[in-house]
Amino acid sequence: MIFLELVLQNFGPYSGKQVINLNPKTDKENSRPIILLGGMNGGGKTTLMDAIRLALYGPRAQCSTRGNLSYSDFLNQCVNNKIDPVADTRIELLFEHIENDKPIKYRVVRSWTKNPKDGKDTLGILGDSDTWPDALVNIWDEYIENLLPLGISNLFLFDGEQVKELAEQETPPPVVVDAIRGLLGLELADRLAVDLDILVNRKLKEVGNSKDLANLEEIETRLTQQQEDYQTTEEKVENLKNQVEELEQKQQEAFDKFISEGGKIAAERNQLELQQDTKTAEIEQVRQFMCELAADVLPLALIPNLLNQAQAQGEKEFRHKQIQVSKDLLLERDQRLLTWLNQVEISPIEVEKIQSFLIQDVDSLYAKTIQTEAPWLLADDETLSQLDNLIYHLQNSKLSAKEKLAILKNKEEEIHTLERQVQTAAAPEDYTKLRQALESAQNQVVEAKANYETIRRRLAELETIIAKSKRELSDYTVENIKHKNSEHIITSAAKVQNTLKIFREKLTLRKLNKLEEEVKNCFLYLLHKSDLVHRITIDTKTFSLLLYDLNGKPVPKHRLSAGEKQLLAIAFLWGLAKVSGHRLPVAIDTPLGRLDSSHRSNLVERYFPSASHQVILLSTDTEIGKKEVETLRENEAIAREYLLKYDSTTRQTTIQPGYFW
């Protein structure tokens, strides 16, 4: 698990929206474990730690300033005092972890306003694809318990005060004891013992309150009779089903015979005769229309050649008449021209030449239009126009006659078809027999289906009755088994409690042995003094540390210096984190406390770069000073540096890149 980004909006002394990049990767290939945040006391370092806890655990978060406050009052306390009461306060924590062998990112978002509704914040989980998986929101507490259980979170998110308290006390403080019990699985064993007591008490009540059970033999006898009735009814249903199928087959045969022997046509005789009368009337209308056409111009269709010849002759004579008129007009004009030429001063010879030219010109102009045949039609313009109209009207009449003839032919064929259908219809007495046979078959099918449905419903009722009897039998059996099981649980509870006690003791010893070795190794690594402690033991009840020298003699804790005590406390937390098996980030608030220079150097060089793959340090300028930060930089242990700049006049903190130096 890696914390990638923390976003604060109007949270505590952090006004507005401020973003801290916590990603330990400096580029795609390289990473450095330490994220260093510097700030003076009261500048908001502890607030950052509270923000991480609050984002992960919500109402369950063990924040430093909450105390005995309700969650609603604590949220109100966290709202920045300089903002509008209706403005949002928001925390976002983006982290990455491995799920199904693939890295996946989640952004936990909690937001609220002053005096939040129902005393709660609004939780949202933003996935890789910027979607809000509602299902994860609903089970978030269970989900985060699998990643970073609340019980052991203090092993990874701790402060200098916790280290100081652990260093000075002979027995670990309650928060560390809870973490140890969660790590060793003792909470689960204790809870199991309590649950076992509750179960025994419940079973005692069940045995004491149990009533006389129903007679098993009577239930079994009734069930056997019901099953026999069911089998008999099932056979009846199958027989009736076969009978229905046979009657349906006979009905189909009667229907087919009714159709094939003309029963259907006989039943439709009136309709066929009505259709026949309708078609006959339609034919009569068509014939009447044909008579009207014959009384008009249609007979002229018998002499189309004569009509065309008369039309052509009329057009020919009409054109000849027009040419003759134009020729006469042209001769009159030539005569006027010659008369005028004789009046002007032109010689007679010239006039004669002009006259000869005009005569030749007229003759040549009309030479091709000279009619070789004398006109014989002698029709005027109106008569020719009437002839054209007659021919046009005749064409339309011919088209109408063709259409009507086609219609007449179709109607006559339809009448012939209807006549054949009527002729094939059965005689009235035969039709009656066919209809009665069909109705009888239909009635038999209806009666058989009714009987089948009645027996089928009875079968369904028997199924319900048998199911009820089986449930009674099952309930009797279950109740009997429960009764015996309850007695067995009660008698076995004491044995289980003893076994659980032995299991808890062995589990504690096995895990404490591993923890003792880890704490000793971590302490010697930090202390850099191998002759002080040879062995460390942890009390199985109080979880206090006992130190022994090379000779096996106890080393009293008061003989350790203040710095050595703090290193022992840090080694204890470090060892617990290692034994937990969780690969999680470590966040430390005010990490160096009262350590002297040599112990501080050991912690800076040995613990901080190795505590985890991601170490978030919240330090003042007197803890990780100029010398320490330069050492960490030289060792390329710092990925990012930030400075929490606190303004005492506005009582607000801003986050700036860089450290004190």
C-alpha positions as CSV (number, residue, x, y, z in Angstrom):
1,M,0.0,0.0,0.0
2,I,1.3,3.5,-0.9
3,F,-0.2,6.9,-0.1
4,L,0.0,9.0,-3.3
5,E,-1.8,12.2,-2.5
6,L,-3.4,14.0,0.4
7,V,-5.9,16.9,-0.3
8,L,-7.1,19.2,2.5
9,Q,-9.9,21.7,2.0
10,N,-10.8,24.0,4.9
11,F,-9.6,21.4,7.3
12,G,-8.2,22.6,10.7
13,P,-5.7,25.4,10.0
14,Y,-5.6,24.6,6.3
15,S,-7.8,27.2,4.5
16,G,-8.8,26.6,0.9
17,K,-7.7,23.6,-1.1
18,Q,-4.1,22.4,-0.5
19,V,-2.5,19.3,-2.1
20,I,0.4,17.2,-0.8
21,N,2.1,14.8,-3.2
22,L,3.1,11.8,-1.1
23,N,4.3,9.6,-4.0
24,P,7.8,8.2,-3.1
25,K,8.6,7.7,-6.8
26,T,11.0,10.3,-8.1
27,D,10.6,9.0,-11.7
28,K,9.3,5.9,-13.4
29,E,12.3,3.8,-12.4
30,N,13.4,5.1,-9.0
31,S,11.8,5.8,-5.7
32,R,12.9,7.1,-2.3
33,P,11.1,6.1,0.9
34,I,10.9,9.4,2.9
35,I,8.4,12.2,2.5
36,L,9.6,15.0,4.8
37,L,7.2,17.6,6.2
38,G,8.6,20.3,8.4
39,G,6.6,22.5,10.7
40,M,6.8,24.3,14.0
41,N,4.8,23.1,17.0
42,G,1.1,24.1,16.6
43,G,1.6,24.5,12.8
44,G,-0.6,21.6,11.7
45,K,1.6,18.5,11.7
46,T,-0.6,16.4,13.9
47,T,-3.6,17.7,11.9
48,L,-2.1,15.9,8.8
49,M,-1.9,12.7,10.7
50,D,-5.5,13.1,11.9
51,A,-6.5,13.7,8.3
52,I,-5.1,10.4,7.2
53,R,-6.8,8.5,10.0
54,L,-10.1,10.3,9.4
55,A,-10.0,9.6,5.7
56,L,-9.4,5.9,6.3
57,Y,-11.6,5.2,9.3
58,G,-14.2,7.9,9.6
59,P,-16.2,7.7,12.9
60,R,-13.8,4.9,14.1
61,A,-10.7,7.1,13.7
62,Q,-8.5,7.5,16.8
63,C,-7.6,11.2,16.2
64,S,-5.4,13.1,18.6
65,T,-7.9,16.0,19.3
66,R,-11.1,14.0,19.4
67,G,-11.1,12.8,23.0
68,N,-14.6,12.1,24.2
69,L,-16.3,14.2,21.5
70,S,-19.1,12.8,19.4
71,Y,-18.3,12.3,15.7
72,S,-20.6,15.3,14.8
73,D,-18.9,17.6,17.3
74,F,-15.4,16.4,16.2
75,L,-16.3,17.2,12.5
76,N,-17.5,20.7,13.6
77,Q,-14.2,21.1,15.5
78,C,-12.2,20.2,12.3
79,V,-13.9,22.9,10.2
80,N,-11.6,25.9,9.5
81,N,-12.8,28.8,11.5
82,K,-12.2,31.4,8.8
83,I,-14.6,30.0,6.1
84,D,-18.3,30.4,5.4
85,P,-20.3,28.0,7.5
86,V,-22.0,26.6,4.4
87,A,-18.7,25.9,2.6
88,D,-17.5,22.4,2.3
89,T,-14.7,20.9,4.4
90,R,-13.1,18.0,2.5
91,I,-10.4,15.4,2.9
92,E,-9.1,13.3,0.0
93,L,-6.6,10.5,0.3
94,L,-5.3,8.8,-2.8
95,F,-3.6,5.5,-2.3
96,E,-2.5,2.5,-4.4
97,H,-2.3,-1.2,-3.4
98,I,-2.2,-4.6,-5.1
99,E,-5.5,-6.3,-5.8
100,N,-5.7,-9.5,-7.8
101,D,-2.0,-9.2,-8.7
102,K,-2.6,-5.8,-10.3
103,P,-2.0,-2.3,-8.9
104,I,-5.2,-0.4,-8.3
105,K,-5.9,3.2,-7.0
106,Y,-8.6,4.5,-4.8
107,R,-9.3,8.0,-3.8
108,V,-11.2,8.2,-0.4
109,V,-13.2,11.4,-0.2
110,R,-14.9,12.7,3.0
111,S,-16.8,16.0,2.9
112,W,-19.0,17.8,5.3
113,T,-20.2,21.3,6.4
114,K,-20.6,23.0,9.7
115,N,-23.2,21.1,11.8
116,P,-23.4,18.2,9.2
117,K,-26.7,16.6,8.6
118,D,-27.3,13.5,10.8
119,G,-23.9,14.2,12.4
120,K,-22.1,12.4,9.6
121,D,-19.8,13.2,6.7
122,T,-20.4,12.1,3.1
123,L,-18.1,9.3,2.0
124,G,-17.1,8.6,-1.7
125,I,-14.7,6.2,-3.2
126,L,-13.2,7.2,-6.6
127,G,-11.7,4.4,-8.7
128,D,-9.1,4.3,-11.4
129,S,-11.7,5.2,-14.1
130,D,-13.0,8.3,-12.1
131,T,-16.2,6.3,-11.2
132,W,-17.8,6.0,-7.8
133,P,-18.1,2.3,-6.9
134,D,-21.2,2.5,-4.6
135,A,-20.8,-1.1,-3.5
136,L,-17.4,-0.3,-2.1
137,V,-18.7,2.7,-0.2
138,N,-21.3,0.5,1.5
139,I,-18.6,-2.0,2.7
140,W,-15.7,0.5,3.2
141,D,-15.2,-0.3,6.9
142,E,-14.8,-4.0,6.1
143,Y,-12.6,-3.3,3.1
144,I,-10.1,-1.0,4.9
145,E,-9.9,-3.6,7.7
146,N,-8.4,-6.0,5.3
147,L,-5.8,-3.5,4.1
148,L,-4.9,-1.6,7.3
149,P,-6.8,-2.9,10.3
150,L,-7.7,-0.2,12.8
151,G,-6.3,-2.3,15.7
152,I,-2.8,-2.3,14.2
153,S,-2.9,1.2,12.6
154,N,-1.1,2.7,15.6
155,L,2.0,0.5,14.6
156,F,2.2,2.4,11.3
157,L,0.7,5.8,12.2
158,F,2.3,6.9,15.4
159,D,3.7,10.1,17.0
160,G,6.5,11.1,19.4
161,E,4.1,11.3,22.3
162,Q,3.2,7.6,21.8
163,V,7.0,6.7,21.7
164,K,7.6,8.8,24.8
165,E,4.8,7.1,26.7
166,L,5.9,3.7,25.6
167,A,9.5,4.5,26.6
168,E,8.7,5.7,30.1
169,Q,6.1,3.2,31.2
170,E,7.0,-0.3,32.3
171,T,3.9,-1.7,30.5
172,P,2.8,-0.6,27.1
173,P,0.0,2.0,26.9
174,P,-3.5,0.8,25.9
175,V,-3.3,1.8,22.3
176,V,-0.1,-0.4,21.9
177,V,-1.7,-3.2,23.9
178,D,-4.7,-3.2,21.6
179,A,-2.4,-3.3,18.6
180,I,-0.5,-6.2,20.0
181,R,-3.6,-8.1,20.8
182,G,-4.9,-7.5,17.2
183,L,-1.6,-8.5,15.8
184,L,-1.5,-11.8,17.7
185,G,-5.1,-12.6,17.0
186,L,-6.0,-12.6,20.7
187,E,-9.0,-10.3,20.1
188,L,-10.5,-13.0,17.9
189,A,-9.9,-15.7,20.4
190,D,-11.4,-13.7,23.3
191,R,-14.4,-12.7,21.1
192,L,-14.8,-16.4,20.3
193,A,-14.8,-17.3,24.0
194,V,-17.5,-14.7,24.7
195,D,-19.6,-15.8,21.7
196,L,-19.3,-19.4,22.9
197,D,-20.7,-18.4,26.3
198,I,-23.6,-16.6,24.6
199,L,-24.3,-19.6,22.5
200,V,-24.4,-21.9,25.5
201,N,-26.8,-19.6,27.3
202,R,-29.0,-19.5,24.2
203,K,-29.0,-23.3,23.8
204,L,-29.9,-23.7,27.5
205,K,-33.0,-21.5,26.9
206,E,-33.9,-23.5,23.8
207,V,-33.8,-26.8,25.7
208,G,-35.7,-25.3,28.6
209,N,-38.4,-23.8,26.4
210,S,-38.8,-26.8,24.0
211,K,-42.3,-28.2,23.7
212,D,-43.5,-31.7,22.9
213,L,-42.9,-32.5,19.3
214,A,-45.5,-33.9,16.8
215,N,-45.9,-37.6,16.5
216,L,-43.5,-38.6,13.8
217,E,-45.3,-41.9,13.0
218,E,-48.6,-40.1,12.4
219,I,-46.9,-37.7,10.0
220,E,-45.2,-40.4,8.1
221,T,-48.5,-42.5,7.7
222,R,-50.4,-39.4,6.5
223,L,-47.6,-38.6,4.0
224,T,-47.6,-42.2,2.7
225,Q,-51.3,-42.1,2.0
226,Q,-51.0,-38.7,0.3
227,Q,-48.3,-40.0,-1.9
228,E,-50.4,-43.0,-2.9
229,D,-53.3,-40.7,-3.8
230,Y,-50.9,-38.6,-5.7
231,Q,-49.7,-41.6,-7.7
232,T,-53.3,-42.7,-8.5
233,T,-54.3,-39.2,-9.5
234,E,-51.2,-38.8,-11.7
235,E,-52.2,-42.0,-13.6
236,K,-55.7,-40.5,-14.1
237,V,-54.2,-37.3,-15.4
238,E,-52.0,-39.3,-17.9
239,N,-55.0,-41.4,-19.1
240,L,-57.2,-38.3,-19.5
241,K,-54.4,-36.6,-21.4
242,N,-54.2,-39.5,-23.8
243,Q,-58.0,-39.5,-24.1
244,V,-58.0,-35.8,-25.0
245,E,-55.3,-36.3,-27.6
246,E,-57.4,-39.1,-29.2
247,L,-60.6,-37.1,-29.2
248,E,-58.7,-34.1,-30.7
249,Q,-57.5,-36.4,-33.5
250,K,-61.1,-37.6,-34.1
251,Q,-62.3,-33.9,-34.1
252,Q,-59.6,-33.1,-36.7
253,E,-60.7,-36.0,-38.9
254,A,-64.4,-34.9,-38.6
255,F,-63.4,-31.4,-39.5
256,D,-61.3,-32.5,-42.5
257,K,-64.3,-34.6,-43.7
258,F,-66.6,-31.6,-43.2
259,I,-64.3,-29.6,-45.4
260,S,-63.5,-32.2,-48.1
261,E,-67.1,-33.3,-48.6
262,G,-68.5,-29.8,-49.1
263,G,-69.7,-29.0,-45.6
264,K,-67.9,-25.7,-45.4
265,I,-69.1,-24.7,-48.9
266,A,-72.7,-25.7,-48.0
267,A,-72.5,-23.6,-44.9
268,E,-71.4,-20.7,-47.1
269,R,-74.0,-21.3,-49.9
270,N,-75.9,-18.1,-49.2
271,Q,-72.7,-16.1,-49.2
272,L,-71.6,-17.7,-52.5
273,E,-74.9,-17.0,-54.1
274,L,-74.9,-13.4,-52.9
275,Q,-71.4,-13.0,-54.4
276,Q,-72.6,-14.6,-57.7
277,D,-75.5,-12.1,-57.9
278,T,-73.1,-9.2,-57.2
279,K,-70.8,-10.3,-59.9
280,T,-73.7,-10.7,-62.4
281,A,-74.9,-7.2,-61.6
282,E,-71.4,-5.9,-62.2
283,I,-71.2,-7.7,-65.6
284,E,-74.5,-6.1,-66.5
285,Q,-73.2,-2.7,-65.8
286,V,-70.1,-3.4,-67.9
287,R,-72.3,-4.6,-70.8
288,Q,-74.5,-1.5,-70.5
289,F,-71.5,0.7,-70.8
290,M,-70.3,-1.3,-73.9
291,C,-73.8,-0.7,-75.5
292,E,-73.4,3.0,-74.9
293,L,-70.0,2.9,-76.6
294,A,-71.5,1.0,-79.5
295,A,-74.2,3.7,-79.9
296,D,-71.6,6.4,-80.1
297,V,-68.5,6.5,-82.4
298,L,-67.2,3.0,-81.6
299,P,-68.7,1.4,-84.8
300,L,-66.4,3.7,-86.9
301,A,-63.6,1.6,-85.6
302,L,-64.6,-0.9,-88.3
303,I,-63.4,1.6,-91.1
304,P,-60.1,3.0,-89.8
305,N,-58.5,3.1,-93.2
306,L,-61.4,5.2,-94.7
307,L,-61.2,7.6,-91.8
308,N,-57.5,8.0,-92.1
309,Q,-57.8,8.4,-95.9
310,A,-60.5,11.1,-95.6
311,Q,-58.4,12.9,-92.9
312,A,-55.3,12.8,-95.2
313,Q,-57.3,14.0,-98.3
314,G,-58.8,16.8,-96.3
315,E,-55.5,18.0,-95.1
316,K,-54.1,17.7,-98.6
317,E,-56.9,19.7,-100.2
318,F,-56.7,22.2,-97.3
319,R,-53.0,22.8,-98.0
320,H,-53.6,23.1,-101.8
321,K,-56.3,25.7,-101.1
322,Q,-53.9,27.7,-98.9
323,I,-51.2,27.6,-101.6
324,Q,-53.6,28.8,-104.3
325,V,-54.6,31.7,-102.1
326,S,-51.0,32.7,-101.5
327,K,-50.2,32.4,-105.2
328,D,-53.1,34.7,-106.2
329,L,-51.9,37.2,-103.6
330,L,-48.4,37.0,-105.0
331,L,-49.6,37.6,-108.6
332,E,-51.7,40.6,-107.4
333,R,-48.6,42.0,-105.8
334,D,-46.5,41.4,-109.0
335,Q,-49.2,43.2,-111.0
336,R,-49.1,46.2,-108.7
337,L,-45.3,46.3,-109.0
338,L,-45.4,46.3,-112.8
339,T,-48.0,49.0,-112.9
340,W,-45.8,51.2,-110.7
341,L,-42.7,50.4,-112.8
342,N,-44.5,51.6,-115.9
343,Q,-45.3,54.9,-114.2
344,V,-41.7,55.6,-113.3
345,E,-38.9,56.4,-115.7
346,I,-37.8,52.8,-116.5
347,S,-37.5,51.6,-120.1
348,P,-40.1,49.2,-121.4
349,I,-37.4,46.7,-122.0
350,E,-36.3,46.7,-118.4
351,V,-40.0,46.4,-117.3
352,E,-40.4,43.5,-119.6
353,K,-37.4,41.7,-118.1
354,I,-38.7,42.3,-114.6
355,Q,-42.1,40.9,-115.6
356,S,-40.5,37.8,-117.2
357,F,-38.5,37.2,-114.0
358,L,-41.6,37.5,-111.8
359,I,-43.5,35.0,-114.0
360,Q,-40.7,32.5,-113.9
361,D,-40.2,32.9,-110.2
362,V,-43.9,32.2,-109.4
363,D,-43.9,29.2,-111.7
364,S,-40.8,27.8,-110.2
365,L,-42.0,28.5,-106.6
366,Y,-45.3,26.6,-107.1
367,A,-44.2,24.0,-109.6
368,K,-43.9,21.3,-106.8
369,T,-47.3,22.1,-105.4
370,I,-49.3,21.8,-108.6
371,Q,-52.2,19.3,-107.8
372,T,-52.3,16.5,-110.3
373,E,-55.6,15.2,-108.9
374,A,-58.7,17.3,-108.9
375,P,-60.1,17.8,-105.4
376,W,-63.1,15.6,-104.6
377,L,-63.6,15.8,-100.8
378,L,-64.3,19.5,-100.9
379,A,-64.5,19.7,-97.1
380,D,-64.5,23.1,-95.3
381,D,-62.4,23.9,-92.2
382,E,-65.1,23.1,-89.6
383,T,-65.7,19.7,-91.2
384,L,-62.0,18.8,-91.1
385,S,-61.9,19.9,-87.4
386,Q,-64.9,17.7,-86.6
387,L,-63.2,14.8,-88.4
388,D,-60.0,15.3,-86.2
389,N,-62.1,15.3,-83.0
390,L,-64.0,12.2,-84.1
391,I,-60.8,10.3,-84.7
392,Y,-59.4,11.3,-81.2
393,H,-62.7,10.4,-79.5
394,L,-62.7,7.1,-81.4
395,Q,-59.2,6.2,-79.9
396,N,-60.4,6.9,-76.4
397,S,-63.5,4.8,-77.0
398,K,-61.4,1.9,-78.3
399,L,-59.2,2.0,-75.1
400,S,-62.3,2.1,-72.9
401,A,-63.8,-0.8,-74.8
402,K,-60.6,-2.9,-74.3
403,E,-60.6,-2.2,-70.5
404,K,-64.2,-3.1,-70.2
405,L,-63.8,-6.3,-72.2
406,A,-60.9,-7.3,-69.9
407,I,-63.1,-6.6,-66.8
408,L,-66.0,-8.5,-68.4
409,K,-63.8,-11.5,-69.0
410,N,-62.5,-11.5,-65.3
411,K,-66.0,-11.1,-63.9
412,E,-67.3,-14.0,-66.1
413,E,-64.4,-16.2,-64.9
414,E,-65.2,-15.3,-61.2
415,I,-68.9,-16.2,-61.8
416,H,-67.9,-19.6,-63.3
417,T,-65.7,-20.3,-60.3
418,L,-68.6,-19.4,-57.9
419,E,-71.0,-21.6,-60.0
420,R,-68.5,-24.5,-59.6
421,Q,-68.3,-24.0,-55.8
422,V,-72.0,-23.9,-55.5
423,Q,-72.4,-27.0,-57.6
424,T,-69.9,-28.9,-55.4
425,A,-71.7,-28.0,-52.2
426,A,-73.2,-30.9,-50.3
427,A,-76.9,-31.6,-50.2
428,P,-78.7,-30.1,-47.2
429,E,-79.2,-33.5,-45.5
430,D,-75.6,-34.5,-46.1
431,Y,-74.5,-31.1,-44.7
432,T,-76.6,-31.7,-41.5
433,K,-74.9,-35.1,-40.9
434,L,-71.5,-33.6,-41.4
435,R,-72.2,-30.7,-39.1
436,Q,-73.7,-32.9,-36.4
437,A,-70.6,-35.3,-36.5
438,L,-68.3,-32.3,-36.2
439,E,-70.2,-30.8,-33.3
440,S,-70.3,-34.2,-31.5
441,A,-66.5,-34.5,-31.8
442,Q,-66.0,-30.9,-30.5
443,N,-68.3,-31.6,-27.5
444,Q,-66.4,-34.7,-26.6
445,V,-63.1,-32.8,-26.7
446,V,-64.5,-30.1,-24.5
447,E,-65.8,-32.6,-21.9
448,A,-62.5,-34.5,-21.9
449,K,-60.5,-31.3,-21.4
450,A,-62.8,-30.3,-18.5
451,N,-62.2,-33.6,-16.8
452,Y,-58.5,-33.4,-17.5
453,E,-58.3,-29.9,-16.0
454,T,-60.3,-31.0,-12.9
455,I,-58.0,-34.0,-12.2
456,R,-54.9,-31.8,-12.9
457,R,-56.0,-29.3,-10.3
458,R,-56.5,-32.1,-7.9
459,L,-53.0,-33.3,-8.6
460,A,-51.6,-29.8,-7.9
461,E,-53.6,-29.7,-4.6
462,L,-52.0,-33.0,-3.6
463,E,-48.6,-31.7,-4.5
464,T,-49.2,-28.8,-2.1
465,I,-50.5,-31.1,0.7
466,I,-47.6,-33.5,0.3
467,A,-45.1,-30.5,0.4
468,K,-46.8,-29.3,3.6
469,S,-46.5,-32.8,5.2
470,K,-42.9,-33.0,4.1
471,R,-42.2,-29.7,5.8
472,E,-43.9,-30.9,8.9
473,L,-41.7,-34.0,8.8
474,S,-38.6,-32.0,8.1
475,D,-39.4,-29.5,10.9
476,Y,-39.9,-32.4,13.2
477,T,-36.6,-33.8,12.2
478,V,-34.8,-30.5,12.3
479,E,-36.3,-29.7,15.7
480,N,-35.3,-33.1,17.0
481,I,-31.8,-32.6,15.6
482,K,-31.6,-29.1,17.1
483,H,-32.7,-30.4,20.4
484,K,-30.0,-33.0,20.4
485,N,-27.5,-30.6,19.1
486,S,-28.3,-28.1,21.8
487,E,-27.7,-30.7,24.4
488,H,-24.5,-31.7,22.7
489,I,-23.3,-28.1,22.5
490,I,-24.1,-27.5,26.2
491,T,-22.2,-30.6,27.3
492,S,-19.2,-29.9,25.0
493,A,-18.9,-26.2,25.8
494,A,-16.6,-26.6,28.8
495,K,-14.2,-28.8,26.6
496,V,-14.3,-26.2,23.9
497,Q,-13.5,-23.4,26.3
498,N,-10.5,-25.3,27.7
499,T,-9.3,-26.1,24.2
500,L,-9.7,-22.4,23.2
501,K,-7.7,-21.4,26.3
502,I,-4.8,-23.7,25.4
503,F,-5.0,-22.6,21.8
504,R,-4.8,-18.9,22.9
505,E,-1.8,-19.6,25.2
506,K,0.1,-21.5,22.5
507,L,-0.7,-18.9,19.8
508,T,0.5,-16.1,22.1
509,L,3.7,-17.9,22.9
510,R,4.5,-18.7,19.3
511,K,3.8,-15.2,18.0
512,L,5.5,-13.5,21.0
513,N,8.7,-15.5,20.4
514,K,8.8,-14.2,16.8
515,L,8.1,-10.7,18.1
516,E,10.8,-10.9,20.8
517,E,13.4,-11.8,18.2
518,E,12.3,-8.9,15.8
519,V,12.3,-6.3,18.6
520,K,15.8,-7.4,19.8
521,N,17.2,-7.2,16.3
522,C,15.7,-3.8,15.7
523,F,16.9,-2.5,19.0
524,L,20.4,-3.6,18.5
525,Y,20.4,-2.3,15.0
526,L,19.3,1.1,16.2
527,L,21.4,1.2,19.3
528,H,24.6,0.1,17.6
529,K,25.8,-1.4,20.9
530,S,25.7,-5.2,20.8
531,D,26.9,-5.8,24.4
532,L,24.0,-4.1,26.2
533,V,21.2,-6.6,25.5
534,H,21.5,-10.2,24.6
535,R,17.8,-11.2,24.9
536,I,14.4,-9.5,25.1
537,T,11.3,-11.2,26.4
538,I,7.6,-10.0,26.4
539,D,5.3,-10.8,29.2
540,T,2.3,-12.8,27.9
541,K,-0.2,-10.9,30.0
542,T,1.0,-7.3,30.3
543,F,3.2,-7.3,27.2
544,S,5.9,-5.4,29.1
545,L,9.5,-5.8,27.8
546,L,12.2,-7.6,29.9
547,L,15.8,-7.2,28.9
548,Y,18.7,-9.6,29.6
549,D,22.4,-9.2,29.3
550,L,25.0,-11.8,28.0
551,N,25.0,-13.5,31.4
552,G,21.3,-14.0,31.3
553,K,20.8,-11.4,34.1
554,P,17.9,-8.9,33.8
555,V,18.8,-5.4,32.7
556,P,16.5,-3.0,34.6
557,K,14.8,-0.5,32.3
558,H,15.8,2.4,34.6
559,R,19.4,1.7,33.8
560,L,18.8,2.7,30.1
561,S,19.3,6.3,29.2
562,A,16.3,8.4,28.0
563,G,17.6,8.0,24.4
564,E,18.0,4.3,24.7
565,K,14.5,4.0,26.1
566,Q,13.1,5.9,23.1
567,L,15.1,3.7,20.7
568,L,13.7,0.6,22.6
569,A,10.2,2.0,22.1
570,I,10.8,2.6,18.4
571,A,12.3,-0.9,18.0
572,F,9.2,-2.3,19.7
573,L,6.9,-0.5,17.2
574,W,9.2,-1.4,14.3
575,G,9.2,-5.1,15.3
576,L,5.4,-5.1,15.7
577,A,5.1,-3.6,12.2
578,K,7.4,-6.3,10.7
579,V,5.6,-9.2,12.4
580,S,2.2,-7.9,11.2
581,G,3.0,-9.0,7.7
582,H,1.4,-5.9,6.2
583,R,3.4,-3.9,3.7
584,L,2.1,-0.5,4.7
585,P,3.3,3.1,4.8
586,V,4.7,4.4,8.1
587,A,3.8,7.9,9.3
588,I,5.7,9.4,12.3
589,D,4.9,12.7,14.0
590,T,7.7,14.3,16.0
591,P,9.9,11.3,15.6
592,L,13.2,12.2,17.5
593,G,11.9,13.6,20.7
594,R,14.7,13.9,23.4
595,L,17.3,11.8,21.6
596,D,20.9,12.8,21.9
597,S,23.0,13.4,18.8
598,S,24.4,9.8,18.6
599,H,21.1,8.1,19.0
600,R,19.5,10.7,16.7
601,S,22.1,9.9,14.0
602,N,21.4,6.1,14.4
603,L,17.6,6.7,13.9
604,V,18.1,9.0,10.9
605,E,20.6,6.7,9.2
606,R,19.2,3.3,10.1
607,Y,15.5,3.5,10.9
608,F,14.0,6.2,8.7
609,P,15.2,4.8,5.3
610,S,14.4,1.2,6.4
611,A,11.2,1.5,8.4
612,S,9.0,0.9,5.3
613,H,8.8,1.4,1.5
614,Q,7.1,4.8,2.4
615,V,8.0,6.8,5.5
616,I,6.1,10.1,6.1
617,L,8.1,12.2,8.7
618,L,6.4,15.2,10.4
619,S,9.2,17.1,12.2
620,T,10.1,20.4,13.8
621,D,13.4,22.2,12.9
622,T,14.9,20.9,16.2
623,E,14.3,17.2,15.5
624,I,15.4,16.7,12.0
625,G,17.8,19.6,11.8
626,K,20.1,20.8,9.1
627,K,22.6,18.1,9.7
628,E,20.1,15.3,9.7
629,V,18.3,16.5,6.6
630,E,21.6,16.8,4.7
631,T,22.5,13.2,5.8
632,L,19.2,12.0,4.4
633,R,19.6,13.9,1.2
634,E,23.2,12.6,0.8
635,N,21.9,9.0,1.3
636,E,19.2,9.8,-1.4
637,A,16.4,8.8,1.1
638,I,14.1,11.8,0.6
639,A,11.6,11.8,-2.3
640,R,9.8,15.0,-1.4
641,E,10.1,17.9,1.1
642,Y,7.4,20.3,2.3
643,L,7.2,23.1,4.8
644,L,4.1,23.8,6.8
645,K,4.1,27.6,7.0
646,Y,2.0,28.8,9.9
647,D,0.8,32.5,10.1
648,S,0.2,33.3,13.8
649,T,-1.8,36.4,12.9
650,T,-4.4,34.6,10.8
651,R,-3.9,31.2,12.5
652,Q,-3.7,29.6,9.1
653,T,-1.2,27.1,7.6
654,T,-0.1,26.9,4.0
655,I,1.9,24.0,2.5
656,Q,5.0,25.0,0.5
657,P,7.6,23.0,-1.3
658,G,11.0,22.6,0.5
659,Y,12.2,22.2,4.1
660,F,13.6,24.6,6.6
661,W,17.0,24.5,4.9
